[in-house]
Amino acid sequence: MKKKKLCLLLIVCSLLLSGCWDANEPERLVYANGFGVDYKDGKVIVYVQIINLGSLAKAESGAGGSTSKADVGRAEGHTFEEAIFNLYHTSDRRMYLGHLSFVVFSEQAIKAGMLEHIADFLDRYRETRYRMYFFATKDSIKDIMLVSPIENIPLAFSRLSDPHDNYRQSSFIPPIDLRELIINFDEPPHQAQIPFLQISKKWTAQDGPKKELLIEKAAIISSNKLISILPKEIMNGARLTNEEFVRDSVYLSKRRNADVSVLVYDKKLKIKPVVDKDGKVRFDIKLKINANIQMLKEQETVNALKKEINQAMRAEVYRTYHFTRKQKIDIFRLSETLYRDDNKTWKKVQKNGLIPLEADTIKSLSINVQLKNSGKMELSPIIGEKKGR
C-alpha cells in the first residue's frame, strides 16, 4: 500500500516539473550579425546580415574553408518594427538577435530622426546587448553589408563587428556602442560622434579589385538631428582628446611630410575649467604624450623634433576646435567637463546642455612631448649616416 502511495506521489510531482518543450536548438536558429537602416519615400528599409556560427567555429579550430560569405535580407515598412516583422516573414527559421554586433544608418535615416528611436528599441529588446556598434554612411547599405573581410576572416571579426582591434593600431575615429551612444545623448553636450563608412577599393584580390570599408569621417548627431559630417583633416585634432586613444601617427609640416614619420602614444590629458571674474568660462588643456620616430631622412636634434611635433599637434587641436565651434559642435566635450567639475557654473551658462564656445574658450594649451626613442637607431638616417664621418 505504501509503495502504491509513493508511486502515485511521484506521478503527481512529475506533472509539476517543467520540461524543455519550448527550447530552441542553437543549430536551428538564424543569427543576425548586423542591421542596416535606410529611409526612402516615407518608408523604413531594414537590412539584416546573417552570420554562420558553424563556419566561425571551423575557422577558430583551424578547419579552414570559406568563412566570410554574407547573406543579407531586406524588408520595408512604415515603421522600424513593421519592417522587422516583414523581415521575419521571409526567414527560414527563428531569427536570433542576441549576437547583433552593429547597426548601419544611412544619412537619410539619420535626417529622418530614426537614430534615437531605433536605439531605444534595441535597448528595450530582451535579446540584444550593449555591445553593438553604430555607423553612418552615404553609400549603399546592402553593398556595405556584403563586403567580405580580407583573407576570409570570419564576419564576427570584421571592421563592423569588431572595430576595436583596428582602432588599437590606429586610434583615429573611436567606435561607439549602444551604451556609449545613450550616455552621449543623455549627458552634456548631448552630442554623439558616429564613425562614417565609405566603400574603398584600395585592396586587390587575385580576381581583381576588392571592396573594403574605410573610416575617415565622423557624423555628429544632436537632438536626433544630423549636425555635420566632419572630414579627416578636422578629425585629426579630435583624436588626441579621445579617452580610448592608444596610438596614431602625426603629420608634421608639409615641408617635412616626406622626411619624418612620428608615432604618438600613451596620452595623458587633463582639461580644467577656469571661471573668470566676469563669469566667462574658459579651459586650460594639458596634454602629455610619448612619441617615437618611425622614419628619418635627415639628422635632427631631439629638441628640434619635439618642438616641431608640438607645433603640429597644437595646429591640429586649434584647427579642429575653431572649425567645429562655428557649427556649435563641442568636439572636445568641454560642456561635460564643466558639468562634472563645476555644476553650479554649468547651470548658469549652459543652453540645452551646451556651453558658449568662443574663439578664446581655450585659455591655454600645453603639450608636453616626450621623445622616447627613434626605433633601433639614433636620430640620424640609417642609410647614408656614415657619409659625413
Solvent accessible surface area in square Angstrom, and as a share of the most:
residue,aa,sasa,rsa
1,M,165,0.74
2,K,174,0.74
3,K,163,0.69
4,K,149,0.63
5,K,124,0.52
6,L,102,0.51
7,C,73,0.44
8,L,114,0.57
9,L,103,0.51
10,L,110,0.55
11,I,103,0.52
12,V,73,0.42
13,C,60,0.36
14,S,58,0.37
15,L,140,0.70
16,L,148,0.74
17,L,136,0.68
18,S,113,0.73
19,G,53,0.51
20,C,106,0.63
21,W,221,0.78
22,D,92,0.48
23,A,65,0.50
24,N,82,0.42
25,E,82,0.37
26,P,82,0.51
27,E,136,0.61
28,R,141,0.52
29,L,29,0.15
30,V,28,0.16
31,Y,25,0.10
32,A,0,0.00
33,N,2,0.01
34,G,0,0.00
35,F,1,0.00
36,G,0,0.00
37,V,0,0.00
38,D,31,0.16
39,Y,74,0.28
40,K,127,0.54
41,D,132,0.69
42,G,41,0.39
43,K,72,0.30
44,V,6,0.04
45,I,10,0.05
46,V,0,0.00
47,Y,22,0.08
48,V,3,0.01
49,Q,5,0.02
50,I,39,0.20
51,I,12,0.06
52,N,97,0.50
53,L,52,0.26
54,G,41,0.40
55,S,19,0.12
56,L,28,0.14
57,A,58,0.45
58,K,118,0.50
59,A,34,0.26
60,E,120,0.54
61,S,88,0.57
62,G,65,0.63
63,A,70,0.54
64,G,41,0.39
65,G,63,0.60
66,S,83,0.53
67,T,13,0.08
68,S,6,0.04
69,K,163,0.69
70,A,16,0.13
71,D,83,0.43
72,V,38,0.22
73,G,24,0.23
74,R,125,0.45
75,A,11,0.08
76,E,65,0.29
77,G,4,0.04
78,H,123,0.55
79,T,67,0.39
80,F,2,0.01
81,E,58,0.26
82,E,72,0.32
83,A,0,0.00
84,I,2,0.01
85,F,119,0.50
86,N,48,0.24
87,L,3,0.01
88,Y,59,0.23
89,H,141,0.63
90,T,104,0.60
91,S,33,0.21
92,D,137,0.71
93,R,129,0.47
94,R,97,0.36
95,M,16,0.07
96,Y,51,0.20
97,L,0,0.00
98,G,3,0.02
99,H,73,0.33
100,L,6,0.03
101,S,12,0.08
102,F,1,0.00
103,V,0,0.00
104,V,0,0.00
105,F,1,0.00
106,S,10,0.06
107,E,23,0.10
108,Q,99,0.44
109,A,0,0.00
110,I,2,0.01
111,K,118,0.50
112,A,46,0.36
113,G,20,0.19
114,M,15,0.07
115,L,1,0.00
116,E,63,0.28
117,H,86,0.38
118,I,0,0.00
119,A,7,0.05
120,D,65,0.33
121,F,40,0.17
122,L,1,0.00
123,D,57,0.30
124,R,184,0.67
125,Y,53,0.20
126,R,188,0.68
127,E,23,0.10
128,T,20,0.12
129,R,142,0.52
130,Y,113,0.43
131,R,123,0.45
132,M,0,0.00
133,Y,9,0.03
134,F,0,0.00
135,F,1,0.01
136,A,1,0.00
137,T,0,0.00
138,K,137,0.58
139,D,51,0.26
140,S,53,0.34
141,I,6,0.03
142,K,95,0.40
143,D,46,0.24
144,I,1,0.00
145,M,0,0.00
146,L,84,0.42
147,V,17,0.10
148,S,36,0.23
149,P,14,0.09
150,I,51,0.26
151,E,157,0.70
152,N,82,0.42
153,I,60,0.31
154,P,14,0.09
155,L,6,0.03
156,A,25,0.19
157,F,98,0.41
158,S,16,0.10
159,R,71,0.26
160,L,5,0.03
161,S,2,0.01
162,D,38,0.20
163,P,6,0.04
164,H,44,0.20
165,D,90,0.47
166,N,63,0.32
167,Y,8,0.03
168,R,123,0.45
169,Q,118,0.53
170,S,49,0.31
171,S,0,0.00
172,F,24,0.10
173,I,13,0.07
174,P,22,0.14
175,P,8,0.05
176,I,8,0.04
177,D,23,0.12
178,L,1,0.01
179,R,130,0.48
180,E,40,0.18
181,L,0,0.00
182,I,52,0.26
183,I,64,0.32
184,N,30,0.15
185,F,29,0.12
186,D,98,0.51
187,E,43,0.19
188,P,4,0.03
189,P,3,0.02
190,H,53,0.24
191,Q,12,0.05
192,A,2,0.01
193,Q,33,0.14
194,I,1,0.00
195,P,1,0.01
196,F,8,0.03
197,L,0,0.00
198,Q,54,0.24
199,I,44,0.22
200,S,14,0.09
201,K,132,0.56
202,K,154,0.65
203,W,131,0.46
204,T,108,0.63
205,A,41,0.32
206,Q,198,0.88
207,D,139,0.72
208,G,20,0.19
209,P,105,0.66
210,K,43,0.18
211,K,85,0.36
212,E,28,0.12
213,L,18,0.09
214,L,45,0.22
215,I,18,0.09
216,E,46,0.21
217,K,65,0.28
218,A,0,0.00
219,A,1,0.00
220,I,4,0.02
221,I,0,0.00
222,S,17,0.11
223,S,83,0.53
224,N,37,0.19
225,K,138,0.59
226,L,35,0.17
227,I,64,0.32
228,S,18,0.12
229,I,45,0.23
230,L,0,0.00
231,P,36,0.23
232,K,78,0.33
233,E,96,0.43
234,I,9,0.04
235,M,0,0.00
236,N,20,0.10
237,G,0,0.00
238,A,2,0.01
239,R,5,0.02
240,L,1,0.01
241,T,23,0.13
242,N,22,0.11
243,E,170,0.76
244,E,71,0.32
245,F,17,0.07
246,V,61,0.35
247,R,88,0.32
248,D,12,0.06
249,S,44,0.28
250,V,3,0.02
251,Y,124,0.47
252,L,11,0.06
253,S,55,0.36
254,K,188,0.80
255,R,177,0.65
256,R,10,0.04
257,N,73,0.37
258,A,62,0.48
259,D,28,0.14
260,V,6,0.03
261,S,37,0.24
262,V,1,0.01
263,L,24,0.12
264,V,0,0.00
265,Y,43,0.16
266,D,87,0.45
267,K,35,0.15
268,K,141,0.60
269,L,54,0.27
270,K,130,0.55
271,I,28,0.14
272,K,117,0.50
273,P,20,0.13
274,V,37,0.21
275,V,67,0.38
276,D,40,0.21
277,K,218,0.92
278,D,118,0.61
279,G,36,0.35
280,K,64,0.27
281,V,15,0.09
282,R,54,0.20
283,F,0,0.00
284,D,32,0.17
285,I,4,0.02
286,K,122,0.52
287,L,5,0.03
288,K,92,0.39
289,I,1,0.00
290,N,22,0.11
291,A,0,0.00
292,N,23,0.12
293,I,6,0.03
294,Q,104,0.46
295,M,84,0.38
296,L,24,0.12
297,K,111,0.47
298,E,98,0.44
299,Q,140,0.62
300,E,39,0.18
301,T,88,0.51
302,V,71,0.41
303,N,118,0.60
304,A,44,0.34
305,L,0,0.00
306,K,62,0.26
307,K,131,0.56
308,E,26,0.12
309,I,0,0.00
310,N,33,0.17
311,Q,97,0.43
312,A,14,0.11
313,M,0,0.00
314,R,82,0.30
315,A,46,0.36
316,E,10,0.05
317,V,4,0.03
318,Y,64,0.24
319,R,113,0.41
320,T,0,0.00
321,Y,5,0.02
322,H,58,0.26
323,F,84,0.35
324,T,1,0.00
325,R,52,0.19
326,K,152,0.64
327,Q,60,0.27
328,K,146,0.62
329,I,3,0.01
330,D,6,0.03
331,I,20,0.10
332,F,10,0.04
333,R,58,0.21
334,L,1,0.00
335,S,0,0.00
336,E,33,0.15
337,T,26,0.15
338,L,0,0.00
339,Y,66,0.25
340,R,137,0.50
341,D,89,0.46
342,D,44,0.23
343,N,54,0.28
344,K,149,0.63
345,T,19,0.11
346,W,27,0.10
347,K,129,0.55
348,K,159,0.67
349,V,41,0.24
350,Q,55,0.25
351,K,156,0.66
352,N,129,0.66
353,G,3,0.03
354,L,33,0.16
355,I,3,0.02
356,P,73,0.46
357,L,23,0.11
358,E,77,0.34
359,A,62,0.48
360,D,58,0.30
361,T,2,0.01
362,I,10,0.05
363,K,91,0.39
364,S,48,0.31
365,L,11,0.05
366,S,56,0.36
367,I,12,0.06
368,N,65,0.34
369,V,6,0.03
370,Q,58,0.26
371,L,29,0.15
372,K,114,0.48
373,N,71,0.37
374,S,19,0.12
375,G,49,0.47
376,K,198,0.84
377,M,84,0.38
378,E,141,0.63
379,L,29,0.14
380,S,11,0.07
381,P,24,0.15
382,I,110,0.56
383,I,160,0.81
384,G,32,0.31
385,E,45,0.20
386,K,143,0.61
387,K,176,0.75
388,G,81,0.78
389,R,207,0.76
